[in-house]
Amino acid sequence: MTGRPIFGQQDVNITRTAIAAGWFPLSSLMIKAEYVLQSYNDFTAFDHQNNGKFSGLVLQAAVGF
């Protein structure tokens, strides 16, 4: 995604990739795993988001009754 911050002078780029998979082992139980990779590019040198990166794995379970 490319855009201009509210008080920014130039466009910045945020790249996000997410891969998710879910499974219903029982009719009332859902298990989900998601991997996210995100990076912040083209921010000014004084911005705290300059060359920032995030990556992580989320495991989630939900029970319905």
Backbone as XML, in Angstrom:
<?xml version="1.0"?>
<chain id="A" units="angstrom">
  <residue number="1" name="MET">
    <atom name="N" x="0.839" y="-1.158" z="0.000"/>
    <atom name="CA" x="0.000" y="0.000" z="0.000"/>
    <atom name="C" x="0.893" y="1.231" z="0.000"/>
  </residue>
  <residue number="2" name="THR">
    <atom name="N" x="0.588" y="2.163" z="-0.830"/>
    <atom name="CA" x="1.331" y="3.413" z="-0.899"/>
    <atom name="C" x="0.380" y="4.557" z="-0.576"/>
  </residue>
  <residue number="3" name="GLY">
    <atom name="N" x="0.858" y="5.504" z="0.210"/>
    <atom name="CA" x="0.029" y="6.647" z="0.549"/>
    <atom name="C" x="0.858" y="7.741" z="1.183"/>
  </residue>
  <residue number="4" name="ARG">
    <atom name="N" x="0.207" y="8.850" z="1.472"/>
    <atom name="CA" x="0.878" y="9.997" z="2.068"/>
    <atom name="C" x="0.354" y="10.182" z="3.488"/>
  </residue>
  <residue number="5" name="PRO">
    <atom name="N" x="1.243" y="10.221" z="4.483"/>
    <atom name="CA" x="0.799" y="10.475" z="5.853"/>
    <atom name="C" x="0.131" y="11.853" z="5.969"/>
  </residue>
  <residue number="6" name="ILE">
    <atom name="N" x="-0.604" y="12.076" z="7.042"/>
    <atom name="CA" x="-1.368" y="13.316" z="7.211"/>
    <atom name="C" x="-0.480" y="14.550" z="7.079"/>
  </residue>
  <residue number="7" name="PHE">
    <atom name="N" x="0.648" y="14.573" z="7.776"/>
    <atom name="CA" x="1.542" y="15.728" z="7.716"/>
    <atom name="C" x="2.804" y="15.426" z="6.915"/>
  </residue>
  <residue number="8" name="GLY">
    <atom name="N" x="2.760" y="14.419" z="6.031"/>
    <atom name="CA" x="3.934" y="14.013" z="5.280"/>
    <atom name="C" x="4.136" y="14.808" z="4.016"/>
  </residue>
  <residue number="9" name="GLN">
    <atom name="N" x="5.365" y="14.861" z="3.561"/>
    <atom name="CA" x="5.712" y="15.569" z="2.341"/>
    <atom name="C" x="5.879" y="14.612" z="1.163"/>
  </residue>
  <residue number="10" name="GLN">
    <atom name="N" x="6.026" y="13.313" z="1.450"/>
    <atom name="CA" x="6.264" y="12.346" z="0.385"/>
    <atom name="C" x="5.441" y="11.092" z="0.643"/>
  </residue>
  <residue number="11" name="ASP">
    <atom name="N" x="5.234" y="10.307" z="-0.411"/>
    <atom name="CA" x="4.515" y="9.051" z="-0.282"/>
    <atom name="C" x="5.386" y="8.023" z="0.441"/>
  </residue>
  <residue number="12" name="VAL">
    <atom name="N" x="4.740" y="7.159" z="1.202"/>
    <atom name="CA" x="5.423" y="6.072" z="1.901"/>
    <atom name="C" x="4.800" y="4.755" z="1.448"/>
  </residue>
  <residue number="13" name="ASN">
    <atom name="N" x="5.470" y="3.666" z="1.723"/>
    <atom name="CA" x="5.040" y="2.349" z="1.279"/>
    <atom name="C" x="5.020" y="1.403" z="2.474"/>
  </residue>
  <residue number="14" name="ILE">
    <atom name="N" x="3.906" y="0.716" z="2.683"/>
    <atom name="CA" x="3.787" y="-0.312" z="3.717"/>
    <atom name="C" x="3.417" y="-1.609" z="3.014"/>
  </residue>
  <residue number="15" name="THR">
    <atom name="N" x="4.221" y="-2.630" z="3.208"/>
    <atom name="CA" x="3.992" y="-3.925" z="2.580"/>
    <atom name="C" x="3.600" y="-4.927" z="3.656"/>
  </residue>
  <residue number="16" name="ARG">
    <atom name="N" x="2.487" y="-5.629" z="3.451"/>
    <atom name="CA" x="2.004" y="-6.612" z="4.428"/>
    <atom name="C" x="1.625" y="-7.892" z="3.702"/>
  </residue>
  <residue number="17" name="THR">
    <atom name="N" x="2.135" y="-9.004" z="4.204"/>
    <atom name="CA" x="1.796" y="-10.320" z="3.692"/>
    <atom name="C" x="1.287" y="-11.148" z="4.863"/>
  </residue>
  <residue number="18" name="ALA">
    <atom name="N" x="0.139" y="-11.767" z="4.691"/>
    <atom name="CA" x="-0.436" y="-12.604" z="5.742"/>
    <atom name="C" x="-0.905" y="-13.919" z="5.130"/>
  </residue>
  <residue number="19" name="ILE">
    <atom name="N" x="-0.548" y="-15.015" z="5.789"/>
    <atom name="CA" x="-0.957" y="-16.350" z="5.358"/>
    <atom name="C" x="-1.650" y="-16.993" z="6.552"/>
  </residue>
  <residue number="20" name="ALA">
    <atom name="N" x="-2.871" y="-17.487" z="6.335"/>
    <atom name="CA" x="-3.650" y="-18.058" z="7.433"/>
    <atom name="C" x="-4.255" y="-19.388" z="7.011"/>
  </residue>
  <residue number="21" name="ALA">
    <atom name="N" x="-4.430" y="-20.258" z="8.002"/>
    <atom name="CA" x="-5.094" y="-21.544" z="7.782"/>
    <atom name="C" x="-5.909" y="-21.874" z="9.022"/>
  </residue>
  <residue number="22" name="GLY">
    <atom name="N" x="-7.097" y="-22.420" z="8.811"/>
    <atom name="CA" x="-7.960" y="-22.784" z="9.919"/>
    <atom name="C" x="-8.442" y="-24.215" z="9.793"/>
  </residue>
  <residue number="23" name="TRP">
    <atom name="N" x="-8.897" y="-24.768" z="10.921"/>
    <atom name="CA" x="-9.325" y="-26.155" z="10.946"/>
    <atom name="C" x="-10.425" y="-26.299" z="11.987"/>
  </residue>
  <residue number="24" name="PHE">
    <atom name="N" x="-11.452" y="-27.061" z="11.670"/>
    <atom name="CA" x="-12.532" y="-27.370" z="12.596"/>
    <atom name="C" x="-12.418" y="-28.837" z="13.002"/>
  </residue>
  <residue number="25" name="PRO">
    <atom name="N" x="-11.652" y="-29.173" z="14.059"/>
    <atom name="CA" x="-11.534" y="-30.573" z="14.467"/>
    <atom name="C" x="-12.838" y="-31.109" z="15.070"/>
  </residue>
  <residue number="26" name="LEU">
    <atom name="N" x="-13.649" y="-30.231" z="15.651"/>
    <atom name="CA" x="-14.980" y="-30.562" z="16.164"/>
    <atom name="C" x="-15.953" y="-29.521" z="15.623"/>
  </residue>
  <residue number="27" name="SER">
    <atom name="N" x="-17.233" y="-29.796" z="15.683"/>
    <atom name="CA" x="-18.201" y="-28.845" z="15.146"/>
    <atom name="C" x="-18.233" y="-27.534" z="15.924"/>
  </residue>
  <residue number="28" name="SER">
    <atom name="N" x="-17.789" y="-27.524" z="17.186"/>
    <atom name="CA" x="-17.820" y="-26.303" z="17.990"/>
    <atom name="C" x="-16.428" y="-25.754" z="18.313"/>
  </residue>
  <residue number="29" name="LEU">
    <atom name="N" x="-15.392" y="-26.245" z="17.653"/>
    <atom name="CA" x="-14.022" y="-25.803" z="17.925"/>
    <atom name="C" x="-13.333" y="-25.424" z="16.621"/>
  </residue>
  <residue number="30" name="MET">
    <atom name="N" x="-12.723" y="-24.241" z="16.615"/>
    <atom name="CA" x="-11.950" y="-23.797" z="15.462"/>
    <atom name="C" x="-10.526" y="-23.493" z="15.924"/>
  </residue>
  <residue number="31" name="ILE">
    <atom name="N" x="-9.555" y="-23.946" z="15.174"/>
    <atom name="CA" x="-8.137" y="-23.661" z="15.432"/>
    <atom name="C" x="-7.591" y="-22.938" z="14.199"/>
  </residue>
  <residue number="32" name="LYS">
    <atom name="N" x="-6.853" y="-21.848" z="14.434"/>
    <atom name="CA" x="-6.359" y="-21.029" z="13.324"/>
    <atom name="C" x="-4.905" y="-20.658" z="13.582"/>
  </residue>
  <residue number="33" name="ALA">
    <atom name="N" x="-4.106" y="-20.647" z="12.528"/>
    <atom name="CA" x="-2.718" y="-20.185" z="12.581"/>
    <atom name="C" x="-2.535" y="-19.137" z="11.489"/>
  </residue>
  <residue number="34" name="GLU">
    <atom name="N" x="-1.804" y="-18.073" z="11.818"/>
    <atom name="CA" x="-1.571" y="-16.991" z="10.857"/>
    <atom name="C" x="-0.142" y="-16.485" z="11.008"/>
  </residue>
  <residue number="35" name="TYR">
    <atom name="N" x="0.518" y="-16.299" z="9.873"/>
    <atom name="CA" x="1.861" y="-15.718" z="9.858"/>
    <atom name="C" x="1.781" y="-14.373" z="9.139"/>
  </residue>
  <residue number="36" name="VAL">
    <atom name="N" x="2.357" y="-13.334" z="9.756"/>
    <atom name="CA" x="2.303" y="-11.976" z="9.202"/>
    <atom name="C" x="3.726" y="-11.441" z="9.036"/>
  </residue>
  <residue number="37" name="LEU">
    <atom name="N" x="3.983" y="-10.812" z="7.892"/>
    <atom name="CA" x="5.249" y="-10.148" z="7.611"/>
    <atom name="C" x="4.908" y="-8.753" z="7.108"/>
  </residue>
  <residue number="38" name="GLN">
    <atom name="N" x="5.381" y="-7.719" z="7.802"/>
    <atom name="CA" x="5.035" y="-6.337" z="7.460"/>
    <atom name="C" x="6.289" y="-5.480" z="7.502"/>
  </residue>
  <residue number="39" name="SER">
    <atom name="N" x="6.419" y="-4.564" z="6.531"/>
    <atom name="CA" x="7.576" y="-3.669" z="6.507"/>
    <atom name="C" x="7.133" y="-2.264" z="6.116"/>
  </residue>
  <residue number="40" name="TYR">
    <atom name="N" x="7.842" y="-1.279" z="6.659"/>
    <atom name="CA" x="7.561" y="0.140" z="6.432"/>
    <atom name="C" x="8.739" y="0.739" z="5.660"/>
  </residue>
  <residue number="41" name="ASN">
    <atom name="N" x="8.460" y="1.306" z="4.482"/>
    <atom name="CA" x="9.521" y="1.827" z="3.617"/>
    <atom name="C" x="9.246" y="3.280" z="3.245"/>
  </residue>
  <residue number="42" name="ASP">
    <atom name="N" x="10.302" y="3.990" z="2.892"/>
    <atom name="CA" x="10.243" y="5.355" z="2.357"/>
    <atom name="C" x="9.803" y="6.404" z="3.372"/>
  </residue>
  <residue number="43" name="PHE">
    <atom name="N" x="9.875" y="6.095" z="4.665"/>
    <atom name="CA" x="9.607" y="7.109" z="5.680"/>
    <atom name="C" x="10.854" y="7.969" z="5.853"/>
  </residue>
  <residue number="44" name="THR">
    <atom name="N" x="10.693" y="9.193" z="6.350"/>
    <atom name="CA" x="11.845" y="10.069" z="6.555"/>
    <atom name="C" x="12.759" y="9.495" z="7.634"/>
  </residue>
  <residue number="45" name="ALA">
    <atom name="N" x="14.003" y="9.917" z="7.644"/>
    <atom name="CA" x="14.999" y="9.385" z="8.581"/>
    <atom name="C" x="14.639" y="9.678" z="10.032"/>
  </residue>
  <residue number="46" name="PHE">
    <atom name="N" x="13.848" y="10.708" z="10.300"/>
    <atom name="CA" x="13.496" y="11.076" z="11.665"/>
    <atom name="C" x="12.202" y="10.421" z="12.144"/>
  </residue>
  <residue number="47" name="ASP">
    <atom name="N" x="11.531" y="9.693" z="11.280"/>
    <atom name="CA" x="10.276" y="9.031" z="11.648"/>
    <atom name="C" x="10.588" y="7.712" z="12.343"/>
  </residue>
  <residue number="48" name="HIS">
    <atom name="N" x="9.861" y="7.405" z="13.417"/>
    <atom name="CA" x="10.122" y="6.171" z="14.152"/>
    <atom name="C" x="9.746" y="4.929" z="13.340"/>
  </residue>
  <residue number="49" name="GLN">
    <atom name="N" x="8.994" y="5.061" z="12.272"/>
    <atom name="CA" x="8.625" y="3.929" z="11.422"/>
    <atom name="C" x="9.632" y="3.678" z="10.307"/>
  </residue>
  <residue number="50" name="ASN">
    <atom name="N" x="10.661" y="4.486" z="10.195"/>
    <atom name="CA" x="11.651" y="4.359" z="9.132"/>
    <atom name="C" x="12.291" y="2.977" z="9.165"/>
  </residue>
  <residue number="51" name="ASN">
    <atom name="N" x="12.166" y="2.230" z="8.076"/>
    <atom name="CA" x="12.713" y="0.880" z="7.917"/>
    <atom name="C" x="12.241" y="-0.076" z="9.005"/>
  </residue>
  <residue number="52" name="GLY">
    <atom name="N" x="11.052" y="0.145" z="9.542"/>
    <atom name="CA" x="10.492" y="-0.755" z="10.551"/>
    <atom name="C" x="10.027" y="-2.052" z="9.921"/>
  </residue>
  <residue number="53" name="LYS">
    <atom name="N" x="10.093" y="-3.128" z="10.703"/>
    <atom name="CA" x="9.659" y="-4.444" z="10.230"/>
    <atom name="C" x="8.940" y="-5.157" z="11.356"/>
  </residue>
  <residue number="54" name="PHE">
    <atom name="N" x="8.014" y="-6.015" z="10.984"/>
    <atom name="CA" x="7.291" y="-6.832" z="11.944"/>
    <atom name="C" x="7.045" y="-8.191" z="11.303"/>
  </residue>
  <residue number="55" name="SER">
    <atom name="N" x="7.257" y="-9.224" z="12.050"/>
    <atom name="CA" x="6.880" y="-10.555" z="11.600"/>
    <atom name="C" x="6.489" y="-11.365" z="12.822"/>
  </residue>
  <residue number="56" name="GLY">
    <atom name="N" x="5.516" y="-12.213" z="12.659"/>
    <atom name="CA" x="5.087" y="-13.006" z="13.800"/>
    <atom name="C" x="4.090" y="-14.078" z="13.424"/>
  </residue>
  <residue number="57" name="LEU">
    <atom name="N" x="3.897" y="-14.991" z="14.348"/>
    <atom name="CA" x="2.997" y="-16.116" z="14.191"/>
    <atom name="C" x="1.937" y="-16.021" z="15.271"/>
  </residue>
  <residue number="58" name="VAL">
    <atom name="N" x="0.689" y="-16.189" z="14.886"/>
    <atom name="CA" x="-0.434" y="-16.158" z="15.821"/>
    <atom name="C" x="-1.135" y="-17.504" z="15.765"/>
  </residue>
  <residue number="59" name="LEU">
    <atom name="N" x="-1.340" y="-18.105" z="16.934"/>
    <atom name="CA" x="-2.140" y="-19.327" z="17.056"/>
    <atom name="C" x="-3.384" y="-18.979" z="17.842"/>
  </residue>
  <residue number="60" name="GLN">
    <atom name="N" x="-4.531" y="-19.431" z="17.380"/>
    <atom name="CA" x="-5.789" y="-19.024" z="17.972"/>
    <atom name="C" x="-6.744" y="-20.204" z="18.003"/>
  </residue>
  <residue number="61" name="ALA">
    <atom name="N" x="-7.531" y="-20.303" z="19.073"/>
    <atom name="CA" x="-8.584" y="-21.309" z="19.175"/>
    <atom name="C" x="-9.855" y="-20.622" z="19.641"/>
  </residue>
  <residue number="62" name="ALA">
    <atom name="N" x="-10.969" y="-21.058" z="19.096"/>
    <atom name="CA" x="-12.266" y="-20.501" z="19.485"/>
    <atom name="C" x="-13.252" y="-21.648" z="19.699"/>
  </residue>
  <residue number="63" name="VAL">
    <atom name="N" x="-14.018" y="-21.533" z="20.781"/>
    <atom name="CA" x="-15.010" y="-22.544" z="21.126"/>
    <atom name="C" x="-16.388" y="-21.897" z="21.048"/>
  </residue>
  <residue number="64" name="GLY">
    <atom name="N" x="-17.280" y="-22.517" z="20.353"/>
    <atom name="CA" x="-18.652" y="-22.033" z="20.284"/>
    <atom name="C" x="-19.584" y="-22.979" z="21.020"/>
  </residue>
  <residue number="65" name="PHE">
    <atom name="N" x="-20.508" y="-22.412" z="21.770"/>
    <atom name="CA" x="-21.485" y="-23.261" z="22.475"/>
    <atom name="C" x="-22.808" y="-22.558" z="22.613"/>
  </residue>
</chain>
